[in-house]
């Protein structure tokens, strides 16, 4: 089906920020008092859901907001070095040119998101909802739907983690799973995917 509104996650979906995440994780762990990870075995961690990952490193939910703020502050210093996945820019231009409204819901900060997107692509985004908990995306997706005047059945949320799939399901929008993000596609299929995107160029298909 064709969608009037495409809502995107950012980290791991549009931006290749996982290497940066790995590079700062243990610094954040030391600062906030949870366990370090073996970066050499990071590939295994991709099979952990968000809650499993928090359990693995011994991070209680109440520490998540502070740890997230530290991550965003550290990323702010290096945001100019983080790149979009190849094909994302072309997909944004194509969707906007074919009448699909683009919005963004991310737990990252609006400053970091806009910096990595750059002024041209940021201007194609009708609405940004940023800086919430990874468990708080559903309410922000609802806010985007209301702001854009689009019914849930006419929208899709594209992401790369289990929390993205859960948020989409709560709101009643389709979930589009990317193959190149943090979680392996096999794990995302377990949460129900209305669409799968093998490469960023496949995002063009959102416009029909």
C-alpha positions as a printed NumPy array, in Angstrom:
array([[  0.   ,   0.   ,   0.   ],
       [  0.955,   3.628,  -0.361],
       [  1.45 ,   5.788,   2.74 ],
       [  0.724,   9.46 ,   3.262],
       [  3.14 ,   9.701,   6.18 ],
       [  6.533,   8.046,   6.711],
       [  7.851,   8.378,  10.272],
       [ 11.486,   7.456,  10.797],
       [ 13.612,   6.393,  13.719],
       [ 17.105,   7.882,  13.481],
       [ 19.983,   5.917,  15.016],
       [ 20.577,   2.71 ,  13.096],
       [ 17.787,   3.542,  10.655],
       [ 18.94 ,   6.751,   8.99 ],
       [ 22.311,   7.313,  10.651],
       [ 25.178,   4.854,  10.928],
       [ 25.809,   5.736,  14.572],
       [ 26.315,   2.241,  16.007],
       [ 30.128,   2.43 ,  15.739],
       [ 30.037,   5.67 ,  17.739],
       [ 27.694,   4.073,  20.273],
       [ 30.182,   1.244,  20.777],
       [ 33.088,   3.661,  21.086],
       [ 31.486,   5.531,  24.002],
       [ 29.455,   2.794,  25.685],
       [ 32.035,   1.786,  28.264],
       [ 32.721,   5.416,  29.176],
       [ 29.005,   5.879,  29.811],
       [ 28.896,   2.602,  31.749],
       [ 31.718,   3.752,  34.035],
       [ 30.074,   7.117,  34.59 ],
       [ 26.646,   5.719,  35.463],
       [ 27.661,   2.543,  37.262],
       [ 26.653,  -0.356,  35.05 ],
       [ 28.708,  -3.112,  33.457],
       [ 31.041,  -2.632,  30.528],
       [ 30.714,  -4.675,  27.345],
       [ 33.317,  -6.526,  25.32 ],
       [ 33.323,  -4.419,  22.172],
       [ 34.93 ,  -7.279,  20.243],
       [ 31.768,  -9.329,  20.837],
       [ 29.351,  -6.533,  19.986],
       [ 27.873,  -8.543,  17.134],
       [ 26.358, -10.958,  19.646],
       [ 24.648,  -8.112,  21.461],
       [ 22.605,  -7.282,  18.371],
       [ 20.453, -10.286,  19.192],
       [ 19.473,  -8.791,  22.545],
       [ 16.283,  -6.772,  22.785],
       [ 16.474,  -3.406,  24.528],
       [ 15.315,  -4.762,  27.881],
       [ 17.617,  -7.788,  27.558],
       [ 20.537,  -5.483,  26.868],
       [ 19.744,  -3.418,  29.951],
       [ 19.603,  -6.589,  32.034],
       [ 22.871,  -7.811,  30.501],
       [ 24.783,  -4.724,  31.637],
       [ 22.895,  -4.353,  34.91 ],
       [ 21.317,  -1.007,  34.09 ],
       [ 18.028,  -0.371,  35.909],
       [ 15.372,   1.62 ,  34.057],
       [ 15.81 ,   4.627,  36.339],
       [ 19.379,   5.093,  35.065],
       [ 18.338,   5.142,  31.408],
       [ 17.447,   8.874,  31.166],
       [ 20.773,  10.018,  32.609],
       [ 22.763,   7.568,  30.49 ],
       [ 20.867,   8.724,  27.396],
       [ 21.634,  12.366,  28.162],
       [ 25.324,  11.529,  28.45 ],
       [ 25.23 ,   9.705,  25.124],
       [ 23.531,  12.648,  23.414],
       [ 26.026,  15.112,  24.877],
       [ 28.96 ,  13.01 ,  23.706],
       [ 27.427,  12.596,  20.267],
       [ 26.902,  16.351,  20.024],
       [ 30.671,  16.775,  20.092],
       [ 31.158,  14.35 ,  17.185],
       [ 27.865,  14.573,  15.291],
       [ 29.579,  16.065,  12.259],
       [ 31.563,  12.853,  11.824],
       [ 28.505,  10.555,  11.8  ],
       [ 27.14 ,   9.761,   8.378],
       [ 23.78 ,   8.772,   6.979],
       [ 23.523,   5.367,   5.373],
       [ 24.053,   5.48 ,   1.621],
       [ 20.727,   6.002,  -0.106],
       [ 18.93 ,   7.797,   2.729],
       [ 19.283,  11.248,   1.189],
       [ 17.952,  10.032,  -2.154],
       [ 15.039,   8.306,  -0.415],
       [ 14.072,  11.498,   1.44 ],
       [ 14.131,  13.53 ,  -1.763],
       [ 12.087,  10.908,  -3.599],
       [  9.435,  10.618,  -0.88 ],
       [  9.071,  14.377,  -0.516],
       [  8.867,  14.746,  -4.284],
       [  6.058,  12.169,  -4.447],
       [  3.874,  13.781,  -1.808],
       [  4.791,  11.598,   1.182],
       [  5.052,  13.591,   4.411],
       [  8.243,  12.804,   6.334],
       [  8.482,  12.965,  10.123],
       [ 11.035,  11.782,  12.636],
       [ 10.635,  10.203,  16.086],
       [ 13.934,   9.551,  17.848],
       [ 15.273,   9.209,  21.364],
       [ 18.291,  11.204,  20.198],
       [ 18.315,  14.985,  20.487],
       [ 16.903,  17.254,  17.802],
       [ 20.28 ,  18.996,  17.59 ],
       [ 22.131,  15.775,  16.813],
       [ 19.506,  14.619,  14.347],
       [ 19.465,  17.919,  12.462],
       [ 23.264,  18.103,  12.429],
       [ 23.645,  14.675,  10.843],
       [ 20.784,  15.2  ,   8.391],
       [ 22.088,  18.6  ,   7.343],
       [ 19.978,  21.616,   6.364],
       [ 18.684,  20.264,   3.05 ],
       [ 17.264,  17.001,   4.4  ],
       [ 16.097,  18.583,   7.655],
       [ 13.986,  20.961,   5.593],
       [ 12.18 ,  17.958,   4.083],
       [ 11.047,  16.775,   7.533],
       [  7.61 ,  18.094,   8.429],
       [  7.917,  17.371,  12.147],
       [ 10.592,  16.303,  14.628],
       [  9.8  ,  14.518,  17.893],
       [ 13.087,  13.933,  19.678],
       [ 14.658,  13.297,  23.052],
       [ 12.177,  10.853,  24.577],
       [ 12.907,   7.509,  26.219],
       [ 13.223,   4.55 ,  23.868],
       [ 10.119,   3.254,  25.69 ],
       [  8.182,   6.477,  25.119],
       [  7.927,   6.609,  21.352],
       [  4.263,   5.615,  21.054],
       [  2.955,   8.894,  22.47 ],
       [  5.278,  10.831,  20.175],
       [  4.075,   8.911,  17.123],
       [  0.508,   9.804,  18.13 ],
       [  1.559,  13.45 ,  18.365],
       [  3.013,  13.305,  14.851],
       [ -0.184,  11.765,  13.461],
       [ -2.25 ,  14.528,  15.059],
       [  0.122,  17.255,  13.928],
       [  0.141,  15.98 ,  10.344],
       [ -3.571,  15.163,  10.247],
       [ -2.978,  11.58 ,   9.159],
       [ -4.865,   8.481,  10.326],
       [ -2.805,   5.582,  11.721],
       [ -3.748,   3.369,   8.784],
       [ -2.112,   5.816,   6.397],
       [  1.236,   5.942,   8.195],
       [  4.292,   3.749,   8.668],
       [  7.015,   3.913,  11.307],
       [ 10.398,   2.724,  10.063],
       [ 12.918,   1.519,  12.631],
       [ 15.56 ,  -0.992,  13.619],
       [ 14.772,  -2.11 ,  17.173],
       [ 12.151,  -4.003,  19.135],
       [ 11.039,  -0.808,  20.884],
       [ 10.252,   0.717,  17.476],
       [  8.042,  -2.227,  16.581],
       [  6.294,  -2.08 ,  19.958],
       [  5.6  ,   1.651,  19.612],
       [  4.138,   1.216,  16.137],
       [  1.879,  -1.587,  17.337],
       [  0.574,   0.456,  20.274],
       [ -0.426,   3.306,  17.982],
       [ -1.801,   1.141,  15.188],
       [  0.592,   2.227,  12.448],
       [  2.439,  -0.217,  10.226],
       [  5.989,  -1.064,  11.233],
       [  8.693,  -1.072,   8.589],
       [ 11.828,  -2.983,   9.601],
       [ 15.232,  -2.164,   8.121],
       [ 17.799,  -4.894,   7.504],
       [ 20.847,  -2.701,   8.154],
       [ 20.137,  -1.486,  11.681],
       [ 21.036,  -2.567,  15.201],
       [ 18.713,  -5.544,  15.596],
       [ 18.88 ,  -8.445,  13.134],
       [ 15.885,  -8.705,  10.864],
       [ 15.026, -12.156,  12.258],
       [ 14.425, -10.587,  15.673],
       [ 12.297,  -7.805,  14.237],
       [ 10.137, -10.268,  12.33 ],
       [  9.138, -11.707,  15.666],
       [  7.436,  -8.413,  16.465],
       [  5.507,  -8.249,  13.203],
       [  6.651,  -6.267,  10.173],
       [  4.245,  -4.843,   7.639],
       [  7.182,  -3.989,   5.383],
       [ 10.857,  -4.87 ,   5.203],
       [ 13.56 ,  -2.746,   3.626],
       [ 16.696,  -4.61 ,   2.58 ],
       [ 18.694,  -1.518,   1.622],
       [ 18.059,   2.219,   2.07 ],
       [ 17.188,   2.478,  -1.616],
       [ 14.186,   0.244,  -0.88 ],
       [ 12.716,   3.153,   1.095],
       [ 11.698,   4.657,  -2.227],
       [  8.953,   2.017,  -2.356],
       [  7.091,   3.779,   0.446],
       [  5.81 ,   6.166,  -2.196],
       [  4.405,   3.284,  -4.211]])
